[in-house]
Amino acid sequence: MINTLIFVLCLVTMNASPVVHAIENTFKEDLELERQLKLINKPSVKTIHTKHGGIVDCIDINKQPAFDHPLLRNHKLQKKPNFKRPIGKTSVKKWSGPKFQLDKHHCPTGTVPILRTTKEDLVREKNLLNISIFVRDNPGVHFAEVAVSSKFGPYFSVSGTNSIYNPYVTKGQMSLSHIWVQNGPINTNNKISFGWHVSPELYGDHDTHVYSSWTSDNYHRTGCFNIRCPGFIQTHRRSYLGSREPNISSYGGPIFNFDISISQDPSTKNWWIGANGIYIGYYPAKLFSNLGSANKVGLGGRTLTPRGYNSPPMGSGHFPDGHFFHASFFELIFIQNTSRRNYGPEKYQIEKYIDKPKCFGLNYYGNLHQTFGCALQFGGPGGNYGD
């Protein structure tokens, strides 16, 4: 400590004030990172080292990061939703089964799994959070999605069976597949997204991870991925956000997929995310200003890349061709409106959003047959076509 002070004094006497300021800023940044880590990484009852190298802490369910949010300080925990299982129907023929769970482990009763965050994680994601992949007008964001028109809403659930891939991305890039619900004017848009993505900045690897994200103001000041900010309440003892998906589909097969849903509880108005027959947790209604219902729900893919770089692949990296062992897909798509009954959206109810048709494709097939139900394909190789 004394040597450090002497060094700083010497720099001052040598008119090296820019260097001193740099040291001070670095020290302040380190303190801020440590503060954030204390908020995210709560004291654990049990620690589990996964076979893929991740560290998961079992946290008291009532002391998880979500309850640090000012709007959730007096929130009453909802342990399970007021409906039996995630919306939708599993395609048994190609279903891979739940894999994004703790291997042969689970957290003790009264605790929930939270993926541990490191200082390196926070440093990496700084650049990523400057531009949100969920805002279409942001530079470097590309998309191939369908939405069910607001003319036929409001909506209270969206679900589908989604194929899982591992598109190649480089530093600063992201590629994802998701379902989403949203409502509100553009500047105060409320949105929840759930699916899988590849994001080296978030995880320090190029693997496929299960993720969710939320915002109450179109990602201006609120929202984040997984539990990097207070909001999402974890309830399941094995499945958790940020977990790695080891089973990846290949062109021509085999195909691995999972059932995912975002559904509003009719009693509490909380929004639950479910996968493969279980519920991971929920976003409390108190977080949102415009999400008493969704005016639009959607499905598809997105990519993010720094300006001047080629866009990474989306989905399987192949254009839709009607063959479900080639391009990424959602099948057995269901939504719920005020009737609170599942139905597959018809073609005339669908709005298509695709900004780079030379990079990515999108086909909504409507109701194919009993095996696939309402289905769509999306994705492509990416590239550099005007961006």
VONUTOR-24878 format. One record per atom (N, C-alpha, C): residue in one letter; x, y, z. Coordinates in steps of 0.001 Angstrom, whole numbers, plus 500000, padded with zeros to 6 digits. Layout:
BEGIN
aXYZ/...
***
This chain:
BEGIN
m500829498809500000/m500000500000500000/m500872501252500000/i501926501285500824/i502839502434500903/i503539502632499573/n503976501527498960/n504653501620497668/n503733502196496600/t502457501819496667/t501492502338495697/t501329503836495852/l501260504324497115/l501107505763497363/l502315506540496874/i503500505990497108/i504733506642496649/i504739506724495135/f504290505643494480/f504246505620493015/f503309506694492481/v502121506802493094/v501155507812492663/v501710509204492856/l502382509481494021/l502966510803494279/l504035511141493248/c504822510169492876/c505855510386491869/c505232510768490524/l504132510118490196/l503460510436488942/l502941511864488950/v502411512298490103/v501900513662490205/v503015514672490012/t504152514439490677/t505281515379490559/t505853515392489152/m505612514329488374/m506119514262487003/m505061514749486003/n504002515438486539/n502929515957485687/n502262514837484868/a502110513688485507/a501500512551484821/a500056512367485276/s499310513466485367/s497933513400485854/s497041512485485037/p497187512380483685/p496347511436482948/p496505509996483421/v497740509636483768/v497994508287484254/v497323508081485611/v497403509108486461/v496780509030487786/v495272508843487644/h494673509631486751/h493235509512486533/h492873508125486021/a493721507569485176/a493467506227484648/a493485505197485776/i494442505345486696/i494537504436487839/i493298504566488723/e492900505818488947/e491717506064489773/e490467505458489139/n490334505633487818/n489165505090487133/n489138503570487188/t490325502942487011/t490411501485487081/t490013500993488463/f490473501711489505/f490146501344490886/f488638501455491126/k488030502523490608/k486588502712490771/k485806501635490034/e486275501281488824/e485608500236488054/e485665498888488771/d486823498590489390/d486965497342490139/d486009497306491325/l485901498435492021/l484983498507493158/l483541498299492704/e483181498876491558/e481825498727491038/e481551497281490633/l482532496630490032/l482364495224489658/l482182494344490889/e482964494616491934/e482839493850493175/e481459494058493799/r480943495292493711/r479623495582494251/r478549494785493501/q478673494749492173/q477708494009491366/q477764492515491661/l478977491985491835/l479121490546492108/l478474490165493442/k478585491044494433/k477970490753495731/k476451490714495620/l475897491552494740/l474454491577494564/l473959490336493818/i474761489888492840/i474333488752492017/i474604487416492707/n475816487255493254/n476225485977493860/n475896485971495348/k474728485482495667/k474289485422497058/k474975484258497792/p475051484323499123/p475611483198499889/p474861481911499568/s475605480841499347/s474993479595498902/s474890478573500031/v473860477749499943/v473687476624500849/v474490475423500352/k474612475336499024/k475331474245498382/k475882474743497052/t477059474267496681/t477659474623495393/t477849473367494556/i477447473457493283/i477525472311492381/i478409472666491203/h479409471837490918/h480264471997489747/h479728471088488651/t479234471683487575/t478655470885486500/t479755470224485680/k479393469204484921/k480391468484484139/k480895469310482960/h480227470433482676/h480648471303481582/h481496472478482077/g481837472479483360/g482731473495483885/g482048474670484549/g480741474692484561/g480023475786485208/g479919475582486707/i479707476662487429/i479506476604488872/i478112477131489182/v477326476323489866/v475958476684490212/v475830476724491731/d475309477822492229/d475095477983493666/d473632477767493999/c473368476994495041/c472008476792495531/c471719477877496570/i470812478783496203/i470516479963497002/i469167479802497689/d469049480305498893/d467762480358499577/d466745480999498628/i465639480305498369/i464668480778497386/i464126482161497722/n464120482510499000/n463615483817499433/n464688484901499467/k465937484522499129/k467035485497499152/k467733485600497802/q467068485150496746/q467651485207495409/q467688486644494915/p468504486921493884/p468726488299493427/p467466489080493076/a466414488410492614/a465192489115492195/a464640490024493283/f464781489604494537/f464167490354495628/f464947491610496007/d466049491866495297/d466747493144495464/d466085494258494655/h465200493880493736/h464521494898492937/h463581495704493839/p463605497032493743/p462754497862494615/p461270497504494553/l460793497082493386/l459375496746493237/l459031495380493813/l460057494590494185/l459819493225494656/l460219493016496108/r460488494095496809/r460944493968498206/r459910493247499076/n458620493496498825/n457557492862499618/n456754491862498784/h457394491353497739/h456705490427496841/h456450489086497529/k455229488563497355/k454891487256497899/k455262486185496879/l456170485304497250/l456656484265496354/l455527483346495900/q455463483107494577/q454531482143494010/q455336480909493615/k455107479806494283/k455935478625494067/k455553477832492831/k454300477917492409/k453884477241491184/k452714478003490572/p452564477876489252/p451499478617488589/p450134477985488807/n449093478737488476/n447731478238488612/n447238477589487323/f448136476859486666/f447765475963485583/f448702474770485650/k448310473665485065/k448960472390485340/k450348472248484742/r450538472655483464/r451819472415482799/r452013473442481709/p453234473591481196/p453450474559480123/p452511474330478949/i452098475435478352/i451183475371477231/i451836474632476074/g451026473899475311/g451567473267474113/g451508471751474188/k452035471127473186/k451985469680473049/k453314469196472506/t453897468211473146/t455214467743472743/t455160466852471510/s456085467083470588/s456247466199469436/s457142465037469861/v456535463959470308/v457283462842470893/v458286462267469904/k457966462319468641/k458788461687467615/k460207462242467577/k460345463556467803/k461670464156467675/k462131464847468961/w461373464735470032/w461689465460471261/w462949464905471909/s463857465782472270/s465127465330472839/s465042465086474333/g464017465616474992/g463919465497476438/g464668466621477121/p464364466899478396/p464998468003479109/p466468467721479389/k467349468590478931/k468773468398479136/k469413469561479893/f468722470705479943/f469335471877480550/f469088471858482058/q469542470794482707/q469369470633484134/q470695470265484781/l470739470345486093/l471914469906486834/l472044468403486690/d473217467945486270/d473441466530486007/d473509465734487309/k472510464862487490/k472466463957488648/k472497464715489974/h472169465994489928/h472150466793491155/h470899467658491155/h470532468115492308/h469510469150492407/h469752469917493691/c469231471125493748/c469410471936494942/c468497471444496060/p468911471605497309/p468090471171498443/p466747471893498477/t465782471306499144/t464472471926499306/t464633473320499912/g463911474276499346/g463980475643499849/g465057476479499197/t465807475875498245/t466840476617497526/t466623476467496022/v467264477353495249/v467162477311493783/v468543477486493177/p468776476911491979/p470085477021491330/p470263478365490615/i471393478995490867/i471758480247490209/i473168480092489648/l473318480280488344/l474638480178487719/l475536481285488254/r476714480907488762/r477612481901489369/r478174482850488310/t478241484118488645/t478784485153487769/t480170485546488256/t481131485696487337/t482490486097487687/t482742487534487225/k483829488096487720/k484210489447487295/k484471489482485796/e485076488421485279/e485339488337483834/e484044488363483037/d482997487717483569/d481693487738482905/d481180489164482767/l481274489928483855/l480760491300483845/l481561492189482901/v482869491987482858/v483719492789481974/v483386492498480514/r483216491219480169/r482931490840478788/r481603491406478306/e480606491358479157/e479268491714478694/e479048493220478600/k479985494027479064/k479830495484479003/k479546495953477586/n480381495521476645/n480203495946475259/n478900495425474665/l478522494219475056/l477317493612474519/l476075494389474911/l476036494897476143/l474846495555476639/l474671496965476099/n475651497477475367/n475501498802474774/n474427498814473688/i474226497678473026/i473228497562471968/i472368496334472255/s471060496520472339/s470173495393472613/s469782494694471320/i469873493381471326/i469483492581470170/i467969492573469974/f467226493002470994/f465772492938470930/f465125494212470385/v465940495197470024/v465425496435469437/v465758496421467953/r464750496334467102/r464970496111465671/r465765497234465008/d465594498463465472/d466246499596464819/d467721499746465189/n468194498968466135/n469586499076466539/n470522498595465427/p471654499300465226/p472604498864464193/p473175497488464511/g473303496656463480/g473875495319463662/g472883494261464076/v471601494648464278/v470565493686464657/v469805493242463403/h469729491915463198/h468990491366462061/h468009490317462574/f466919490121461843/f465842489294462374/f465061488599461273/a464520487451461617/a463594486698460771/a462556486101461717/e461440486814461886/e460458486474462912/e459044486593462358/v458118485938463032/v456698486165462788/v456076486661464082/a455055487496463961/a454266487943465096/a452803487708464775/v452025487417465796/v450578487315465619/v450005488714465795/s449290489185464813/s448841490572464745/s448053490994465981/s448225492252466354/s447502492811467492/s445993492885467228/k445588492760465980/k444163492805465632/k443375491675466284/f444068490590466605/f443376489411467112/f443652489167468596/g444306490121469251/g444641489996470660/g443530490512471547/p443816490696472847/p445128490510473482/p445490489032473652/y446779488791474015/y447295487437474146/y447839487200475552/f447755485929475970/f448177485574477322/f449154484398477342/s449487483868476165/s450454482767476115/s450938482574474688/v452194482139474562/v452746481693473289/v453660480508473584/s453621479503472715/s454460478323472943/s454783477659471622/g455809476823471634/g456175476075470441/g457313475117470740/t457511474154469854/t458626473220469945/t459724473722469023/n460884474017469592/n461955474727468904/n463182473831468729/s463703473728467506/s464936472973467270/s466131473736467824/i467121473011468318/i468282473609468991/i469527473434468129/y470204474545467839/y471426474516467035/y472541475295467738/n473703475292467107/n474856476007467648/n475534476804466530/p474903477903466082/p475495478712465016/p476820479320465451/y477748479435464502/y479085479943464814/y479048481466464898/v479529481992466023/v479636483441466205/v481040483781466676/t481429485047466467/t482727485524466932/t482515486612467982/k483591487230468411/k483549488221469476/k482579489346469156/g481759489686470125/g480813490774469968/g479536490393469265/q479403489117468848/q478225488680468115/q477310487820468998/m476077487672468530/m475115486796469187/m474159486267468132/s473708485039468319/s472682484456467469/s471702483721468371/l470393483941468154/l469415483359469070/l468169482879468345/s467423482044469051/s466100481593468650/s465190481763469852/h463995482355469657/h463188482668470835/h461703482787470510/i460905482751471597/i459528483192471577/i459454484454472419/w458432485289472200/w458363486531472966/w456939487039473092/v456721487837474146/v455462488562474348/v455819490019474586/q454968490942474139/q455258492354474339/q453979493179474328/n454098494408474850/n453004495368474823/n453550496748475143/g452882497771474632/g453224499146474970/g453795499940473817/p453802501275473933/p454428502151472939/p455915501858472830/i456532502274471738/i457919501914471450/i458877502315472566/n458711503494473158/n459662503959474175/n459460503296475526/t458277502763475764/t458012502090477042/t457532500661476796/n458052500059475741/n457649498706475389/n458055497709476473/n457123496892476902/n457389495810477851/n457547494515477064/k458599493742477362/k458854492545476562/k459526491463477393/i459150490207477118/i459807489025477683/i460191488117476518/s461414487623476528/s461914486719475493/s462479485474476163/f462293484317475520/f462768483057476094/f463144482100474974/g464319481471475093/g464763480520474087/g466193480090474318/w466961479965473229/w468385479629473345/w469201480627472540/h470470480790472930/h471359481673472177/h472810481242472340/v473651481782471448/v475102481627471530/v475668483022471709/s476403483236472820/s476885484574473146/s478183484495473943/p479340484591473265/p480629484522473969/p480785485601475040/e480192486786474817/e480330487870475796/e479623487547477109/l478554486796477051/l477816486481478270/l478417485315479041/y478925484311478312/y479321483067478976/y480804482726478854/g481528483421477984/g482942483105477818/g483177481843477021/d482162481380476269/d482323480198475430/d481468480356474178/h481519479359473303/h480735479386472070/h479654478312472082/d479202477945473276/d478185476919473428/d476783477528473330/t475793476658473219/t474401477080473199/t473847477050474619/h473231478152475028/h472708478279476385/h471228478642476368/v470491478148477364/v469100478537477564/v469092479914478227/y468255480812477721/y468271482172478270/y466853482733478341/s466699483801479102/s465502484626479053/s465918486072479267/s465063486997478823/s465362488421478938/s464061489187479132/w464166490393479731/w462970491208479947/w463321492694479928/t462296493517479724/t462441494969479836/t461070495581480088/s461067496762480701/s459823497510480880/s459881498858480170/d460983499122479435/d461098500402478715/d461903500261477424/n461686499145476725/n462368498879475458/n463890498884475600/y464378498407476729/y465803498221477002/y466576499541477074/h465896500628477437/h466620501886477641/h467374501861478977/r466648501564480040/r467263501535481370/r466994500245482124/t466003499484481718/t465642498272482455/t465890497034481610/g466007495909482290/g466099494636481612/g467501494097481482/c467575492782481303/c468874492125481174/c468638490674480775/f469727489939480602/f469657488503480357/f469673487748481684/n468880486700481743/n468890485768482876/n468701486489484203/i469677486373485119/i469518487039486428/i470610488090486648/r471162488634485533/r472223489630485675/r471717490925486309/c470402491141486317/c469799492225487085/c468588491634487799/p468144492225488902/p466991491688489629/p465743491708488764/g464949490643488836/g463718490589488064/g463133489190488014/f463857488252487375/f463347486893487227/f463410486145488548/i462311485464488902/i462246484671490131/i462327483195489778/q463400482547490201/q463644481128489964/q462840480304490966/t462169479247490482/t461409478383491384/t461794476907491269/h462314476478490111/h462658475062489924/h463993474741490569/r464158473524491076/r465376473158491801/r466471472580490917/r466175472314489628/r467200471721488760/r467435472536487487/s466385472917486806/s466529473680485563/s466754475149485890/y467645475806485140/y467986477193485461/y468418477936484207/l468265479234484223/l468655480081483103/l470171480162482992/g470661480203481758/g472098480243481519/g472719478878481391/s471934477822481594/s472482476471481520/s472860476116480085/r473857475273479969/r474366474859478662/r473529473721478112/e473209473792476816/e472479472718476144/e473464471850475373/p473750470626475849/p474770469791475217/p474306469093473941/n473009468898473766/n472490468171472605/n472148469147471491/i472931469132470424/i472813470089469334/i472396469368468050/s471447469967467327/s470973469386466073/s472031469493464983/s471924468625463987/s472808468640462818/s471962468682461553/y472507469283460514/y471825469332459220/y471574467915458720/g470329467593458467/g469968466250458044/g469668465301459189/g469918465736460424/g469632464940461607/g470901464415462273/p470831464019463546/p469609464033464360/p469178465458464741/i467915465604465096/i467358466884465493/i466999466839466974/f467468467823467724/f467122467962469130/f466314469250469299/n465258469170470082/n464411470331470273/n463777470309471651/f463192471425472036/f462502471479473313/f461257472343473214/d460270472009474064/d459031472770474140/d459250473967475050/i458911475169474594/i459069476357475428/i457781477172475404/s457530477883476495/s456311478679476591/s456530479886477482/i455770480947477204/i455639482108478092/i454149482265478315/s453697482155479560/s452263482141479854/s451961482976481091/q450889483742481003/q450495484569482145/q449569483792483069/d449878483848484361/d449012483235485357/d447704484033485425/p446552483372485275/p445283484109485257/p444929484778486583/s445520484307487679/s445202484862488999/s446178485956489413/t447482485648489372/t448482486607489858/t448950487576488785/k448715487233487504/k449176488013486349/k450688487944486145/n451371487085486903/n452800486864486692/n453012486082485392/w454158486307484738/w454464485629483471/w455450484499483720/w455010483252483488/w455820482070483740/w456491481594482462/i457749481144482580/i458437480522481459/i458582479022481752/g458224478235480747/g458234476786480916/g458968476105479785/a459490474923480071/a460203474145479060/a460118472668479397/n459761471876478372/n459753470420478509/n458947469922479709/g457786470517479892/g456880470009480910/g457082470544482305/i458044471471482498/i458267472044483841/i458315473568483735/y458145474217484869/y458271475666484919/y459564476039485639/i460357476903485010/i461631477334485596/i461400478429486629/g460475479345486339/g460208480462487227/g459352481491486509/y459328482721487045/y458418483711486484/y458944485137486642/y458361486013485818/y458570487452485935/y457336488054486609/p457497488651487787/p456337489207488500/p455664490331487719/a454357490413487839/a453583491447487154/a454028492848487565/k454544492995488786/k454944494310489292/k456096494935488505/l456838494109487760/l457965494649486994/l457502495495485815/f456268495291485369/f455842495835484087/f454752496890484244/s454761497812483275/s453756498871483251/s452694498627482192/n453013497830481171/n452096497634480044/n451806496172479724/l452190495258480613/l452098493847480270/l451023493117481076/g449873493793481276/g448729493096481849/g448246492031480890/s448544492228479608/s448357491248478543/s449343491625477453/a449490490778476450/a450396491080475334/a449570491502474125/n449981492595473474/n449296492966472243/n449882492235471036/k451116491701471205/k451728490875470170/k452533489764470818/v452558488612470155/v453446487515470538/v454140487055469269/g455346486487469421/g456080486111468219/g457094485010468443/l457669484562467317/l458668483498467317/l459633483731466171/g460862483232466319/g461833483321465231/g463244483498465733/g464090484106464900/g465497484239465236/g466017485648465053/r467156485916465695/r467828487211465586/r469329487003465652/t470059487976465078/t471512488010465219/t471944489427465569/l473106489522466191/l473709490806466534/l475180490755466165/t475670491800465518/t477082491848465153/t477554493293465157/p478817493559465509/p479334494927465456/p479256495484464044/r479043496783463941/r478944497425462634/r480228497188461835/g480053496848460563/g481203496612459693/g481604495164459586/y480999494301460406/y481319492869460374/y480167492089459734/n480507490937459148/n479478490075458584/n478565489540459684/s477292489436459366/s476349488869460322/s476620487379460497/p476524486842461722/p476713485399461917/p475511484623461403/p475616483305461300/p474467482486460895/p473349482568461929/m472162482257461476/m470983482180462338/m470406480778462250/g470053480207463387/g469481478863463411/g470484477825462960/s470096476988461994/s470990475940461497/s472031476481460529/g471854477749460109/g472739478327459098/g472261478060457679/h471057477483457541/h470504477152456225/h469147477822456045/f468836478177454795/f467559478795454480/f466421477782454596/p465224478245454918/p464053477360454933/p463820476717453571/d463533475409453579/d463295474706452313/d462148473704452418/g461400473789453524/g460298472856453716/g460697471539454331/h461996471319454503/h462500470073455096/h462907470380456535/f462237469755457489/f462448470105458894/f463722469504459479/f464492468769458681/f465798468298459123/f466911469168458530/h466527470296457919/h467513471194457322/h467559472538458046/a466488473308457979/a466469474646458584/a465839474614459971/s466176475623460781/s465592475744462119/s464080475886462032/f463392475418463049/f461933475474463007/f461325475676464380/f460097476127464354/f459151476017465455/f457980475209464925/e457562474203465660/e456364473452465309/e455430473436466510/l454205472934466296/l453214472884467372/l453104474245468069/i452965475287467263/i452855476653467777/i451435476877468293/f451341477358469532/f450045477667470125/f450075479058470738/i448943479734470696/i448775480998471404/i447452480943472158/q447301481865473105/q446040482001473816/q445596483455473757/n444314483689473432/n443749485025473526/n442820485075474737/t441807485915474716/t440955486076475893/t440188484804476244/s440052483891475292/s439371482629475582/s440192481733476496/r441501482018476582/r442441481204477369/r442485479756476881/r442189479552475610/r442296478220475014/r443385478234473953/n444075477110473813/n445153477020472825/n444596476973471411/y445222477709470515/y444923477542469100/y446153477928468294/g446290477331467133/g447394477649466244/g447027478824465354/p447859479840465267/p447531481020464462/p447447480706462970/e446422481240462330/e446245481064460894/e447179481999460134/k447392481709458859/k448301482516458053/k447874483978457985/y446566484228457925/y446091485611457804/y446297486417459093/q446604485742460193/q446856486426461456/q448328486798461643/i449168486362460731/i450614486462460902/i451192487700460214/e452104488376460926/e452923489437460353/e454362488928460276/k455016489128459132/k456389488662458953/k457357489836459057/y458482489601459757/y459521490612459899/y460863489993459492/i461409490473458395/i462715489988457936/i463422491141457233/d464616491485457693/d465274492695457175/d466355492396456143/k466893491182456123/k467971490839455189/k467675489507454497/p466766489528453510/p466370488267452865/p467496487559452125/k468600488266451826/k469745487588451210/k470577486835452250/c470358487176453513/c471106486526454604/c470271485459455314/f468964485741455441/f468098484869456220/f466746484716455530/g466123483568455769/g464812483309455204/g463789483051456284/l462507483062455884/l461413482866456831/l460196482323456082/n459683481190456511/n458463480619455942/n457512480229457060/y456287480775457027/y455254480332457969/y454283479448457195/y454146478192457627/y453386477213456869/y451938477085457320/g451597477694458459/g450267477465459001/g450163476058459538/n448966475501459511/n448745474167460074/n449096473103459040/l450213472409459242/l450656471381458293/l449840470103458443/h449976469456459599/h449175468280459913/h449334467998461398/q448772466931461889/q448723466677463323/q450102466579463968/t451077466042463248/t452405465857463834/t453105467184464091/f453033468093463112/f453751469356463217/f452866470514463670/g451551470419463463/g450672471519463810/g451046472771463031/c450823473932463620/c451252475185462995/c452769475291463128/a453439475611462021/a454904475545462026/a455504476644461166/l456753476956461458/l457523477892460639/l458966477433460576/q459677477881459549/q461120477705459438/q461759479074459273/f462984479200459773/f463676480488459691/f465181480249459718/g465943481297459367/g467396481242459494/g468118481322458169/g469438481216458252/g470267481298457072/g471726481502457420/p472576481640456407/p474036481684456633/p474571483012457108/g473750484094457073/g474287485416457425/g475097485971456288/g476023486857456599/g476875487439455561/g476887488950455634/n477292489568454542/n477411491036454490/n476684491543453261/y475429491893453464/y474610492404452371/y474031493751452776/g474818494779452658/g474335496112452935/g474417496541454370/d475175495821455229/d475327496259456613/d476749495988457096/
***
